[in-house]
């Protein structure tokens, strides 16, 4: 279900992000560093070619945690420095 705001934090959440990464493996490696640094568990990652804005790839990432959780919020702030584009699609209760 899509909405204009994230679901409230439940303590067992998942967040979906879209990251625009420049061409080249170094940019991809830098984009993954915040997940390792803040010990965030990625549950899914997909890459799609980014045909606009100079190429590169769009990474669709699902990770455990809510966007307002301190480790994930810090990672998102760092991703904004490393990636060409960062969008939080939403946080929602985990359905596993």
N, C-alpha and C positions, 0 to 999 in steps of 0.2 A: 504494500500500500504506500502510495506517495503522499507526502504532506509538505507543508511549508516550514515545519520545525521538527527537530529531533524529538524522539520519545524521551520521557524522563528516564533518568538513570535508575537501573534496577539492581545493579551489582553483578549481573550476568548478562553483559551486553556485547554487541558486535558493531563495528563501524565500517562503512564502505567509503573508500577514498578513490579519487581519480588523480593520477600524477602525470604531468607532461614532462617527459625526459628527453633531453637533447640526443642527437645521434651519437653513437659510440658507447663502448662498454664502460668507460670510466664514469660517465654520467649515470649509467644504470647502477653501478656499484655504489656511487655516492648517494643515490636515492634510497638504497636499502640500508645504509648505515644507521639511520635513526631507529629503525625497527630493532636492530641488534643492540644498539646503545641503551635503549630503554626497555629491553627484554620483552618486546611485544610479540605475540604469537600471531603470525599471518596464517589465516585459515584458507585463503585462496588468493592467487595472483594470476591475472591474465594480461597479456600484452597485445596491443593492436597498433598497426601503423598509424602515425599521425601525418596525414597527407598535407595538412596546412601548417603554417607557422614554422617553416624550416625543417620539417620532417621530424625524425625521432620516433618515439613511441608513446602511447598512452598506456599507463598501467592502471588496471582496476584491481584494487587491493581490499580484501576483507581482513580485518584483524579483530582480535578479542579486545574488549574494553569499550568504554563510552568516550566520545570526543571530549567530554569535560573531565575525564580522569586525568590526574596530573601527568603521568608518564606519556599518555597518548597526546595530550595537549602540547607537551614539550616537543614530542616527535613531530607533530604537525607544524609547529613553529620552525623547527629545523628544516623540515621538508620545503617550507616556503623559501628558504635560503638556497637549497640545493636544486630544486626543480623549476622548470619554466612555468608550470601550472600546477596548482594544488586546489582540489575541490573536495570538501566533505559532502558526500551524497547523503549521509545520515547515520545516526546511531539508533539501534533498535534492540529489543530483547533477543537474546540468543534462543534459537529454536531447536537446538540439538536435543 
